[in-house]
Amino acid sequence: MKNEKTALMTSGNIAKSLGVSDAKIKKAIKELGIKLEAKKGVCNYYSREALAKIKAALK
């Protein structure tokens, strides 16, 4: 279970890893229709595959 948790990223973490704003990431997630993998409190968690899709969309 812990491994699964570390593979998930919030939109803020995705933004930091790609060096772009959180707003751009949230917009890309909405436009691509990416589904969240988990939700804890107010945080939405996305898979590493989502990171690759978002990175490709931002180029």
Buried (B, 14 or more C-beta within 10 A) or exposed (E): EEEEEEEBBBBEBBBEEBEBEBEBBBBBBEEEEBEBBEEEEEEBBBBEEBBEBBBEBEE
